[in-house]
Amino acid sequence: MTLKLCVAQLDFVVGDMAGNAKKIIESARSAYADGVRLLLTPELSICGYAAEDLFLRAAFIAACDDAVKTVVRELAGLKDMIVVVGHPTGGDSRTRSVAVSRRHNAASVLREGAVIATYAKRELPNYQVFDERRYFTPGHDVCVFEAGEADKMGQKIKVGLLICEDAWFEAPARQTQAAGAELLVVINASPFHVGKGDEREQMMRERVRACGLPLVYAHLVGGQDEVVFEGRSFALNANGEVAARAPSFIQNELVIQVSRAYEAIYLAADIAPERSLDADLWDALVLGVRDYIGKNGFPGVLLGLSGGIDSALVLAVAVDALGKDRVRTIMMPSPYTADISWIDARDMAARLDVRYDEISIVPEFEAFKKSLAGEFQGLAEDTTEENIQARIRGTLLMALSNKFGSIVLTTGNKSEMATGYCTLYGDMAGGFAVIKDLAKTTVFRLARWRNEHDPYGTGQAPIPERIIIRPPSAELRPNQVDQDSLPAYEVLDAILERYMENDQSIEDIIAAGFARPDVEKVTRLIKINEYKRRQAPVGIRVTHRSFGKDWRYPISNKFRA
């Protein structure tokens, strides 16, 4: 006995229930014509993930219900076809002060014009970017359904359904097995961070070995605000071996052959090769930019191209994501801009064949200083004048954005965001922070990776070598380099990872061999610059802890860890 199963690894849009339903319907019809009789869609595929406080609106849930009914109706004529659709369901009791959720993160099993089962997610994650307990209550039941053609004994394959976090715990799978399941299918929306794909496969390997059942992991793909879902759906046989794997970061319909032999279920399909972590990281940034721009309807992007490493990397990502014709660069030299910055910025723009313009900020800078001369009389120049330059640039970029509709991409990295080495309403001005979650050392490494690879065919070695090797500088005063006021980035980033990402204490970091003055300085800067980060644009999350939904610290507080 065999069953042809398809994982619809699709990119859904939050709140576009009609569009999402159409995608599911089209995928199901296409798969059915190819002999598929069980189609899996990702977690909350009807409404997209994550819809956040939209889940609290009754009209949103009603629209999801209507979309499910549309899918049921449109696929009613597909004989023996089963489609698993993720969607929210239920209601709640609300006042202006209290909300008691009665909603579930659910999945319905559709067959020939009817909902034959609905399963409610049991384990609700409430860590990192997850906040599901705000919106949902856990289910308690199991869901097992039959799929495929009956064999000579009248038996079909018994499929047990789980949703994402359920499969990270032992009880849901064991109880589903006890209810008769021969095959586990898990629908998911699990945000990407570097290395997460391997973590998932390893965890699911433990699950199948513990229960002795094969498993299919159906995953979402696409960018949603600060998070990215990489796809990479897969299947494991009962011994833990990979039986199927879809490509990462693209929409894909992964077809898996399910067969029974000697009372055991076996899975077989194409297996996409393993990828490097930097290849994953690059594709996550590209997909994050492409979907943020596309799903929000911006015609293109613009950015300040300084001749430095951060803006160079952002430009390379943007061109890979959108193509050269939707990207514009502006070089805005100040009195302190080195000649090599002009030369390298022009060189890179030419390599990628993007529009490049130069607008000097010297007249505006002199005008600001003249206007403030009376107030600043007798006072030496300091960060005030540095910030004025950054804010002039931010104003010019936002003016171009307003006039032409393109969104400004900011170019600050995680090291700068952590330490406040950025200017409010200056280089922080913009709509999307592409490398907000990349430490400076990662920026350099990824720049070298991109120069060695051309994954989207937009140009070999787009970043001039001198941009990568020259000491980083904001060029806001004569002979300035970042290390004038910050520890070496190798040291800074290591402290940042230990303190911010892994919650190590100051004393533990010092005990690990870092100099106390460096640790004290970096952790102090992280603390006092929380107010800046609260005003920063949303950016792409690529680590397991970013300065976004993962990081919720009070601005006013006296505690240091």
GUNU-341478 format. One record per residue (C-alpha): residue in one letter; x, y, z. Coordinates in Angstrom, 3 decimals. Each point is the difference from the previous one (the first is absolute). Example, Ala and Ser with C-alpha at 12.3 -4.5 7.8 and 13.67 -1.06 7.14 Angstrom:
<rec A <12.300 -4.500 7.800>>
<rec S <1.370 3.440 -0.660>>
! end
This chain:
<rec M <0.000 0.000 0.000>>
<rec T <1.313 3.458 -0.886>>
<rec L <-0.972 3.608 0.553>>
<rec K <1.296 3.039 -1.832>>
<rec L <0.359 2.891 2.433>>
<rec C <0.867 3.622 -0.798>>
<rec V <1.379 2.687 2.302>>
<rec A <-1.162 3.398 -1.280>>
<rec Q <2.954 2.096 1.165>>
<rec L <-1.544 3.356 -0.880>>
<rec D <0.465 3.677 0.833>>
<rec F <-3.238 1.301 1.528>>
<rec V <-0.903 3.621 0.762>>
<rec V <-1.304 0.889 3.452>>
<rec G <-3.608 1.121 -0.214>>
<rec D <-0.489 -0.878 -3.670>>
<rec M <-2.415 -2.818 0.682>>
<rec A <-1.464 0.048 -3.518>>
<rec G <3.433 -0.052 -1.614>>
<rec N <1.271 -2.707 2.334>>
<rec A <-3.063 -2.156 -0.639>>
<rec K <0.534 0.403 -3.738>>
<rec K <3.594 -1.203 0.348>>
<rec I <-1.128 -3.068 1.933>>
<rec I <-2.724 -0.804 -2.524>>
<rec E <2.341 0.341 -2.969>>
<rec S <2.673 -2.098 1.690>>
<rec A <-2.511 -2.712 0.889>>
<rec R <-1.403 -0.194 -3.522>>
<rec S <3.450 -0.148 -1.557>>
<rec A <1.164 -2.668 2.450>>
<rec Y <-3.176 -2.041 -0.520>>
<rec A <0.595 -0.059 -3.737>>
<rec D <3.443 -1.421 0.771>>
<rec G <-1.477 -2.840 2.030>>
<rec V <0.364 1.540 3.461>>
<rec R <-2.693 -0.961 2.507>>
<rec L <1.235 1.774 3.126>>
<rec L <1.068 3.652 -0.031>>
<rec L <1.522 1.675 3.050>>
<rec T <0.083 3.774 0.384>>
<rec P <2.010 1.813 2.694>>
<rec E <-1.195 1.152 3.409>>
<rec L <-2.667 2.736 -0.174>>
<rec S <0.231 -0.028 -3.789>>
<rec I <-3.443 1.572 -0.408>>
<rec C <0.954 3.231 1.770>>
<rec G <3.810 0.004 -0.101>>
<rec Y <2.372 -0.102 2.952>>
<rec A <0.139 1.859 2.264>>
<rec A <-3.087 2.184 -0.038>>
<rec E <0.677 1.313 3.533>>
<rec D <-2.876 2.062 1.443>>
<rec L <-2.078 -0.554 -3.113>>
<rec F <-0.789 -3.309 1.695>>
<rec L <-1.906 2.003 2.629>>
<rec R <-2.426 1.469 -2.532>>
<rec A <-3.242 -1.896 -0.536>>
<rec A <-0.218 1.197 -3.605>>
<rec F <3.417 -1.487 -0.727>>
<rec I <-1.035 -3.416 1.311>>
<rec A <-3.244 0.203 -1.967>>
<rec A <1.945 0.748 -3.187>>
<rec C <2.201 -3.036 0.688>>
<rec D <-3.092 -2.152 0.450>>
<rec D <-1.368 1.226 -3.316>>
<rec A <3.293 -0.764 -1.744>>
<rec V <-0.001 -3.566 1.348>>
<rec K <-3.535 -0.444 -1.305>>
<rec T <1.160 1.249 -3.399>>
<rec V <2.786 -2.584 -0.104>>
<rec V <-2.428 -2.756 1.050>>
<rec R <-2.489 0.992 -2.688>>
<rec E <2.522 0.424 -2.818>>
<rec L <1.710 -3.345 0.633>>
<rec A <-3.174 -2.011 0.554>>
<rec G <0.261 -1.687 -3.383>>
<rec L <3.447 -1.513 0.584>>
<rec K <-0.896 -3.607 0.838>>
<rec D <2.058 -1.555 2.817>>
<rec M <2.102 3.174 0.311>>
<rec I <0.850 1.124 3.540>>
<rec V <1.293 3.497 0.692>>
<rec V <1.296 1.159 3.382>>
<rec V <-0.486 3.723 0.539>>
<rec G <1.305 2.051 2.927>>
<rec H <-2.240 2.734 1.392>>
<rec P <-1.126 1.679 3.252>>
<rec T <-3.354 -0.982 1.397>>
<rec G <-2.303 0.833 2.910>>
<rec G <-0.774 3.165 1.924>>
<rec D <0.722 1.738 3.271>>
<rec S <-1.471 2.060 2.788>>
<rec R <1.231 3.578 -0.033>>
<rec T <-0.440 3.207 1.933>>
<rec R <2.036 3.179 -0.226>>
<rec S <2.308 -1.362 2.699>>
<rec V <-0.075 -3.778 -0.278>>
<rec A <0.151 -2.487 -2.864>>
<rec V <-0.650 -3.679 0.660>>
<rec S <0.936 -1.938 -3.112>>
<rec R <-2.115 -2.862 -1.278>>
<rec R <1.834 -0.126 -3.294>>
<rec H <2.141 -2.817 -1.292>>
<rec N <2.918 -0.238 -2.378>>
<rec A <-1.650 -2.736 -2.017>>
<rec A <0.156 -2.116 -3.114>>
<rec S <-2.931 -1.514 -1.849>>
<rec V <0.016 -3.144 -2.099>>
<rec L <-2.083 0.553 -3.128>>
<rec R <-1.405 -2.723 -2.235>>
<rec E <-2.523 0.133 -2.844>>
<rec G <-1.899 3.057 1.185>>
<rec A <0.110 -0.658 3.732>>
<rec V <2.180 0.672 3.028>>
<rec I <0.584 -3.504 1.330>>
<rec A <2.138 1.053 2.996>>
<rec T <1.387 3.098 1.704>>
<rec Y <3.051 -0.132 2.246>>
<rec A <1.042 2.671 2.511>>
<rec K <3.694 0.577 0.704>>
<rec R <0.896 -1.283 3.463>>
<rec E <3.386 1.568 0.764>>
<rec L <-0.045 3.786 -0.331>>
<rec P <3.483 1.586 -0.168>>
<rec N <0.578 3.162 1.991>>
<rec Y <3.701 0.708 -0.436>>
<rec Q <2.258 1.825 -2.467>>
<rec V <-2.338 1.568 -2.597>>
<rec F <-2.945 -2.219 0.963>>
<rec D <-2.939 1.357 1.996>>
<rec E <-2.684 -2.601 -0.667>>
<rec R <-1.399 -0.115 3.514>>
<rec R <-1.141 3.577 -0.504>>
<rec Y <-2.343 -1.177 -2.735>>
<rec F <-0.774 -3.692 0.373>>
<rec T <-0.933 -2.662 2.517>>
<rec P <1.522 -3.464 -0.333>>
<rec G <-1.869 -2.975 -1.401>>
<rec H <-0.046 -3.388 1.706>>
<rec D <-1.113 -2.511 -2.608>>
<rec V <1.788 -2.030 -2.651>>
<rec C <-0.805 -0.110 -3.705>>
<rec V <0.414 -3.131 -2.120>>
<rec F <-1.538 -0.331 -3.458>>
<rec E <0.270 -2.440 -2.889>>
<rec A <1.484 0.836 -3.383>>
<rec G <0.714 -1.784 -3.260>>
<rec E <-1.652 -2.913 -1.705>>
<rec A <-0.985 -3.023 2.054>>
<rec D <2.082 -3.156 -0.365>>
<rec K <-1.390 -3.515 -0.411>>
<rec M <-0.791 -0.088 3.695>>
<rec G <-1.920 3.269 -0.256>>
<rec Q <2.672 1.923 1.878>>
<rec K <1.149 3.533 -0.758>>
<rec I <3.002 1.800 1.469>>
<rec K <-0.823 1.485 3.393>>
<rec V <1.443 3.501 0.235>>
<rec G <0.523 1.837 3.295>>
<rec L <-0.065 3.794 -0.118>>
<rec L <2.130 2.314 2.174>>
<rec I <0.638 3.739 -0.154>>
<rec C <3.563 1.344 0.340>>
<rec E <0.856 0.154 3.738>>
<rec D <-1.994 -3.172 0.678>>
<rec A <2.761 -2.001 -1.675>>
<rec W <2.661 1.451 2.325>>
<rec F <-1.611 -1.808 2.928>>
<rec E <-0.299 -3.738 0.527>>
<rec A <-3.627 -0.321 1.157>>
<rec P <-1.919 1.225 -3.081>>
<rec A <1.834 -2.379 -2.342>>
<rec R <-0.295 -2.982 2.353>>
<rec Q <-3.703 0.582 0.572>>
<rec T <-0.580 0.393 -3.725>>
<rec Q <1.853 -3.260 -0.568>>
<rec A <-2.138 -1.689 2.667>>
<rec A <-3.087 1.195 -1.899>>
<rec G <1.131 -2.028 -2.994>>
<rec A <2.220 2.335 -2.019>>
<rec E <2.500 -1.641 -2.360>>
<rec L <1.362 3.253 -1.423>>
<rec L <0.451 3.364 1.727>>
<rec V <-0.520 3.208 -1.968>>
<rec V <1.013 3.288 1.600>>
<rec I <-1.047 3.366 -1.439>>
<rec N <2.248 2.862 1.021>>
<rec A <0.832 3.698 0.019>>
<rec S <3.362 0.129 1.751>>
<rec P <2.064 3.192 -0.504>>
<rec F <3.503 -0.286 -1.387>>
<rec H <3.221 0.649 1.809>>
<rec V <3.426 -1.163 -1.065>>
<rec G <0.256 -3.730 0.640>>
<rec K <-3.706 -0.485 0.730>>
<rec G <-0.525 -2.410 -2.908>>
<rec D <2.440 -2.515 1.423>>
<rec E <-1.507 0.452 3.468>>
<rec R <-3.452 -0.864 -1.336>>
<rec E <1.145 -3.108 -1.808>>
<rec Q <1.873 -1.213 3.052>>
<rec M <-2.977 0.559 2.297>>
<rec M <-2.357 -1.782 -2.390>>
<rec R <2.550 -2.821 -0.289>>
<rec E <-0.237 -0.462 3.757>>
<rec R <-3.782 0.004 -0.275>>
<rec V <-0.242 -2.689 -2.672>>
<rec R <2.539 -2.222 1.714>>
<rec A <-1.895 0.289 3.273>>
<rec C <-3.361 -0.986 -1.495>>
<rec G <1.178 -2.131 -2.913>>
<rec L <-2.121 1.842 -2.566>>
<rec P <1.046 1.847 -3.162>>
<rec L <-0.694 3.741 -0.085>>
<rec V <-0.684 2.714 -2.582>>
<rec Y <0.835 3.581 0.966>>
<rec A <-1.910 2.570 -2.085>>
<rec H <1.477 3.455 0.425>>
<rec L <-0.859 3.553 -0.986>>
<rec V <2.220 2.139 -2.223>>
<rec G <0.124 3.797 -0.265>>
<rec G <0.733 3.242 1.816>>
<rec Q <-2.377 1.578 2.508>>
<rec D <1.194 3.300 1.459>>
<rec E <3.085 -0.896 2.064>>
<rec V <-0.177 -3.781 -0.310>>
<rec V <0.786 -2.278 -2.925>>
<rec F <-1.182 -3.574 -0.564>>
<rec E <2.415 -2.022 -2.101>>
<rec G <-2.135 -2.922 -1.116>>
<rec R <2.340 -2.995 -0.110>>
<rec S <-2.919 -2.354 0.603>>
<rec F <1.176 -3.564 0.481>>
<rec A <-0.954 -3.569 0.787>>
<rec L <1.667 -2.619 2.180>>
<rec N <-0.423 -3.733 -0.062>>
<rec A <-0.564 -1.784 3.294>>
<rec N <3.730 -0.646 0.446>>
<rec G <0.698 3.728 -0.116>>
<rec E <1.483 0.079 -3.486>>
<rec V <-0.928 2.939 -2.244>>
<rec A <-2.432 -1.232 -2.654>>
<rec A <-0.839 3.370 -1.574>>
<rec R <1.026 3.628 0.197>>
<rec A <-1.339 3.025 -1.868>>
<rec P <2.234 2.884 -1.111>>
<rec S <0.409 2.901 2.419>>
<rec F <-1.329 3.547 -0.412>>
<rec I <-2.161 -0.688 -3.055>>
<rec Q <-3.560 -1.172 -0.538>>
<rec N <-0.090 -3.688 -0.784>>
<rec E <-2.386 -2.913 -0.257>>
<rec L <1.806 -2.961 1.518>>
<rec V <-1.564 -3.267 -1.185>>
<rec I <0.644 -3.021 2.226>>
<rec Q <-0.799 -3.601 -0.788>>
<rec V <-1.429 -1.811 3.032>>
<rec S <-0.064 -3.783 -0.111>>
<rec R <-0.689 -2.874 2.356>>
<rec A <2.098 -3.146 0.055>>
<rec Y <-0.018 -2.677 2.682>>
<rec E <-2.228 2.171 2.227>>
<rec A <2.462 2.887 -0.110>>
<rec I <-0.376 3.372 -1.698>>
<rec Y <2.791 1.280 -2.242>>
<rec L <0.470 3.461 -1.510>>
<rec A <1.966 0.925 -3.109>>
<rec A <0.529 3.223 -1.959>>
<rec D <2.664 2.377 -1.262>>
<rec I <2.468 1.249 2.597>>
<rec A <1.305 3.541 -0.423>>
<rec P <3.675 0.208 1.009>>
<rec E <1.244 1.521 3.237>>
<rec R <1.087 3.629 -0.238>>
<rec S <2.604 2.156 1.719>>
<rec L <-1.097 2.262 2.839>>
<rec D <1.091 3.079 -1.950>>
<rec A <-2.050 -1.063 -3.033>>
<rec D <-3.025 -0.304 2.287>>
<rec L <0.755 3.353 1.582>>
<rec W <0.284 1.733 -3.356>>
<rec D <-3.238 -1.477 -1.307>>
<rec A <-1.805 0.941 3.221>>
<rec L <1.003 3.643 -0.445>>
<rec V <-0.969 -0.027 -3.667>>
<rec L <-3.394 -1.592 0.656>>
<rec G <-0.611 2.323 2.951>>
<rec V <0.569 3.071 -2.166>>
<rec R <-1.938 -1.335 -2.991>>
<rec D <-3.086 -0.894 2.016>>
<rec Y <0.006 3.140 2.144>>
<rec I <0.160 2.195 -3.085>>
<rec G <-2.412 -2.135 -2.012>>
<rec K <-2.623 -0.671 2.663>>
<rec N <-0.121 3.688 0.947>>
<rec G <-0.180 1.265 -3.572>>
<rec F <3.125 2.155 -0.227>>
<rec P <1.217 0.672 -3.545>>
<rec G <3.640 -0.231 0.998>>
<rec V <2.665 0.921 2.529>>
<rec L <2.662 2.616 0.492>>
<rec L <2.961 0.173 2.331>>
<rec G <2.924 2.180 0.882>>
<rec L <3.136 -1.530 -1.504>>
<rec S <2.942 1.189 2.069>>
<rec G <2.898 -2.033 -1.317>>
<rec G <-0.062 -2.024 3.231>>
<rec I <-0.604 -3.692 0.595>>
<rec D <-3.530 0.202 1.458>>
<rec S <-1.637 1.941 -2.824>>
<rec A <1.924 -2.118 -2.505>>
<rec L <-1.450 -3.203 1.419>>
<rec V <-3.530 1.445 0.126>>
<rec L <0.299 1.075 -3.632>>
<rec A <1.082 -3.482 -1.073>>
<rec V <-2.932 -1.576 1.878>>
<rec A <-2.465 2.498 -1.470>>
<rec V <1.077 -0.647 -3.591>>
<rec D <-0.189 -3.761 0.493>>
<rec A <-3.474 0.425 1.513>>
<rec L <-1.535 2.517 -2.389>>
<rec G <2.184 0.369 -3.066>>
<rec K <2.085 3.015 -0.949>>
<rec D <-2.872 2.056 -1.421>>
<rec R <-1.815 0.248 3.356>>
<rec V <3.038 1.141 1.979>>
<rec R <1.373 3.538 0.201>>
<rec T <3.120 1.169 1.831>>
<rec I <0.989 3.447 1.221>>
<rec M <3.490 0.998 1.097>>
<rec M <-0.125 3.017 2.365>>
<rec P <3.542 1.189 0.670>>
<rec S <0.858 2.250 2.929>>
<rec P <3.164 2.032 0.641>>
<rec Y <1.520 -3.139 1.559>>
<rec T <-0.769 -2.493 -2.757>>
<rec A <3.188 -1.581 -1.307>>
<rec D <0.644 -0.096 -3.727>>
<rec I <0.147 -3.794 0.082>>
<rec S <-3.582 -0.038 1.312>>
<rec W <-1.195 1.799 -3.131>>
<rec I <2.062 -2.237 -2.228>>
<rec D <-1.148 -3.248 1.623>>
<rec A <-3.665 1.029 0.099>>
<rec R <0.063 0.868 -3.707>>
<rec D <1.827 -3.243 -0.749>>
<rec M <-2.541 -2.166 1.797>>
<rec A <-3.003 1.758 -1.543>>
<rec A <1.543 -0.573 -3.417>>
<rec R <0.650 -3.682 0.715>>
<rec L <-3.673 -0.546 0.821>>
<rec D <-1.207 2.472 -2.635>>
<rec V <-2.331 1.866 2.368>>
<rec R <-0.948 3.645 -0.090>>
<rec Y <2.582 2.051 1.868>>
<rec D <-0.214 3.689 0.920>>
<rec E <2.151 2.301 2.107>>
<rec I <-1.457 2.735 2.200>>
<rec S <2.502 1.920 2.104>>
<rec I <-1.115 0.855 3.529>>
<rec V <2.696 2.656 0.458>>
<rec P <-2.335 2.990 -0.656>>
<rec E <-2.626 -1.295 2.428>>
<rec F <2.622 -0.803 2.627>>
<rec E <1.457 3.490 -0.195>>
<rec A <-3.495 1.490 0.195>>
<rec F <-0.777 -1.987 3.156>>
<rec K <3.237 1.082 1.632>>
<rec K <-0.682 3.621 -0.915>>
<rec S <-3.508 -0.164 1.462>>
<rec L <1.344 -1.460 3.248>>
<rec A <3.152 2.121 0.202>>
<rec G <-1.433 2.297 2.653>>
<rec E <-1.136 -2.887 2.202>>
<rec F <3.248 -1.938 -0.442>>
<rec Q <2.389 2.948 0.348>>
<rec G <3.125 -0.991 1.922>>
<rec L <-0.842 -3.718 -0.054>>
<rec A <2.110 -2.577 -1.781>>
<rec E <-1.464 -2.190 -2.730>>
<rec D <-1.051 -3.459 1.217>>
<rec T <-2.616 -2.649 -0.754>>
<rec T <-2.533 2.804 -0.490>>
<rec E <1.551 0.963 -3.311>>
<rec E <0.449 -3.660 -0.938>>
<rec N <-3.692 -0.642 0.570>>
<rec I <-0.993 3.059 -2.024>>
<rec Q <1.710 -1.534 -3.027>>
<rec A <-1.771 -3.308 0.481>>
<rec R <-3.352 1.754 0.381>>
<rec I <0.507 2.044 -3.144>>
<rec R <0.545 -3.237 -1.887>>
<rec G <-3.083 -1.558 1.589>>
<rec T <-2.092 3.011 -0.987>>
<rec L <1.171 -0.140 -3.614>>
<rec L <-0.698 -3.727 -0.287>>
<rec M <-3.462 0.356 1.516>>
<rec A <-0.778 2.908 -2.344>>
<rec L <0.865 -2.178 -2.994>>
<rec S <-2.081 -2.796 1.491>>
<rec N <-3.014 2.289 0.420>>
<rec K <0.317 1.409 -3.501>>
<rec F <0.482 -3.261 -1.896>>
<rec G <-1.609 -2.610 2.268>>
<rec S <2.999 -2.270 0.482>>
<rec I <0.744 -1.135 3.538>>
<rec V <3.305 0.864 1.658>>
<rec L <2.109 -2.980 1.046>>
<rec T <2.080 0.757 3.068>>
<rec T <3.489 -1.425 0.199>>
<rec G <0.744 -0.350 3.732>>
<rec N <1.197 -3.346 1.338>>
<rec K <-0.617 -1.807 3.302>>
<rec S <3.274 1.117 1.580>>
<rec E <-0.927 3.635 -0.612>>
<rec M <-3.570 -0.475 1.186>>
<rec A <1.263 -1.650 3.171>>
<rec T <2.453 2.748 0.919>>
<rec G <-1.914 3.018 -1.279>>
<rec Y <2.578 0.684 -2.703>>
<rec C <-2.798 1.454 -2.121>>
<rec T <-1.924 3.249 -0.203>>
<rec L <-3.696 0.414 0.677>>
<rec Y <-1.684 1.694 -2.986>>
<rec G <3.292 -0.355 -1.862>>
<rec D <1.391 -3.324 -1.198>>
<rec M <-2.881 -1.651 1.903>>
<rec A <-2.552 1.838 -2.172>>
<rec G <-1.720 -2.367 -2.405>>
<rec G <-2.577 -2.712 -0.428>>
<rec F <1.836 -3.327 0.119>>
<rec A <3.226 -1.041 1.717>>
<rec V <1.490 -2.744 -2.151>>
<rec I <3.056 -0.932 2.098>>
<rec K <-1.346 1.012 3.392>>
<rec D <0.672 -3.501 1.377>>
<rec L <3.460 -0.480 -1.524>>
<rec A <3.009 0.583 2.234>>
<rec K <2.768 2.030 -1.626>>
<rec T <2.279 -3.029 -0.279>>
<rec T <-2.815 -1.845 -1.781>>
<rec V <-0.373 2.939 -2.387>>
<rec F <3.629 -0.367 -1.059>>
<rec R <-0.266 -3.791 -0.325>>
<rec L <-3.190 0.191 -2.037>>
<rec A <1.481 2.659 -2.280>>
<rec R <2.828 -2.395 -0.840>>
<rec W <-2.497 -2.821 -0.540>>
<rec R <-2.007 2.122 -2.457>>
<rec N <3.144 0.952 -1.900>>
<rec E <0.757 -3.709 -0.419>>
<rec H <-3.563 -0.939 -1.030>>
<rec D <-2.609 1.449 -2.345>>
<rec P <-3.160 -1.897 0.983>>
<rec Y <-2.440 2.257 -1.859>>
<rec G <2.101 0.816 -3.037>>
<rec T <0.159 3.724 0.714>>
<rec G <3.768 0.371 -0.183>>
<rec Q <3.233 -1.636 1.057>>
<rec A <2.012 1.558 2.852>>
<rec P <-2.252 3.059 0.415>>
<rec I <1.821 1.427 3.039>>
<rec P <3.374 1.676 -0.679>>
<rec E <2.766 -1.641 2.017>>
<rec R <1.080 3.280 1.586>>
<rec I <-3.452 0.408 1.580>>
<rec I <0.523 -3.321 1.764>>
<rec I <3.575 0.562 1.192>>
<rec R <0.000 3.663 1.041>>
<rec P <-0.659 0.835 3.686>>
<rec P <-3.690 0.848 0.561>>
<rec S <-0.753 3.694 0.478>>
<rec A <-3.091 2.182 0.273>>
<rec E <2.055 2.841 -1.573>>
<rec L <-1.641 2.657 2.133>>
<rec R <3.230 1.592 1.207>>
<rec P <3.595 0.071 -1.247>>
<rec N <1.829 -3.376 -0.004>>
<rec Q <-2.833 -1.733 1.856>>
<rec V <-0.155 -3.793 0.319>>
<rec D <-2.545 -2.075 1.940>>
<rec Q <2.646 -1.419 2.335>>
<rec D <0.675 3.511 1.372>>
<rec S <-2.965 -0.516 2.318>>
<rec L <-0.828 -3.717 -0.192>>
<rec P <1.944 -3.187 0.770>>
<rec A <1.215 -2.013 -2.973>>
<rec Y <-3.052 -1.481 -1.716>>
<rec E <1.223 -3.551 0.605>>
<rec V <-0.092 0.766 3.731>>
<rec L <-3.177 2.080 -0.079>>
<rec D <-1.950 -2.600 -1.970>>
<rec A <1.125 -2.863 2.218>>
<rec I <-1.139 1.895 3.105>>
<rec L <-3.271 0.927 -1.727>>
<rec E <-0.707 -3.622 -0.872>>
<rec R <0.682 -1.203 3.529>>
<rec Y <-1.885 2.780 1.788>>
<rec M <-2.890 0.839 -2.298>>
<rec E <-0.646 -3.230 -1.890>>
<rec N <0.952 -2.573 2.661>>
<rec D <-0.786 1.865 3.254>>
<rec Q <3.434 -0.470 1.556>>
<rec S <0.762 2.261 2.962>>
<rec I <2.708 2.654 0.017>>
<rec E <2.090 -2.020 2.435>>
<rec D <-0.350 -3.179 -2.061>>
<rec I <1.203 1.826 -3.117>>
<rec I <2.998 1.404 1.856>>
<rec A <0.760 -3.471 1.373>>
<rec A <0.022 -1.261 -3.592>>
<rec G <3.049 2.199 -0.649>>
<rec F <-1.381 3.349 -1.152>>
<rec A <1.459 3.184 1.470>>
<rec R <-2.195 1.558 2.665>>
<rec P <0.138 3.522 -1.503>>
<rec D <-1.205 -1.340 -3.373>>
<rec V <-2.814 -2.021 1.564>>
<rec E <-1.099 2.869 2.225>>
<rec K <0.029 2.431 -2.916>>
<rec V <-1.909 -2.193 -2.438>>
<rec T <-2.677 -1.091 2.466>>
<rec R <-0.438 3.577 1.209>>
<rec L <-0.463 1.207 -3.575>>
<rec I <-2.571 -2.730 -0.644>>
<rec K <-1.983 1.144 3.027>>
<rec I <0.039 3.765 -0.554>>
<rec N <-0.886 -0.183 -3.699>>
<rec E <-3.271 -1.872 0.373>>
<rec Y <-1.873 3.255 -0.718>>
<rec K <1.606 0.188 -3.432>>
<rec R <-0.854 -3.560 -0.934>>
<rec R <-3.661 0.600 0.891>>
<rec Q <-0.065 2.600 -2.769>>
<rec A <1.836 -2.031 -2.612>>
<rec P <-1.728 -1.417 -3.088>>
<rec V <-0.967 -3.637 -0.114>>
<rec G <2.719 -2.268 -1.368>>
<rec I <0.634 -3.595 -1.009>>
<rec R <0.544 -2.503 2.815>>
<rec V <2.713 -2.563 -0.795>>
<rec T <1.323 -0.971 3.452>>
<rec H <-1.846 -1.774 2.777>>
<rec R <-0.227 3.340 1.833>>
<rec S <-0.323 3.320 -1.757>>
<rec F <-0.707 3.553 1.105>>
<rec G <-3.694 -0.386 -0.806>>
<rec K <-2.694 -2.285 1.350>>
<rec D <2.701 -2.090 1.699>>
<rec W <1.226 2.928 2.100>>
<rec R <-2.401 1.782 2.363>>
<rec Y <1.916 2.027 2.561>>
<rec P <-1.179 3.143 1.815>>
<rec I <1.642 3.252 -0.996>>
<rec S <-0.070 1.339 3.553>>
<rec N <1.692 -2.526 2.250>>
<rec K <2.969 -0.195 2.378>>
<rec F <0.789 -3.716 -0.331>>
<rec R <3.006 -1.394 -1.802>>
<rec A <0.494 -3.747 -0.313>>
! end
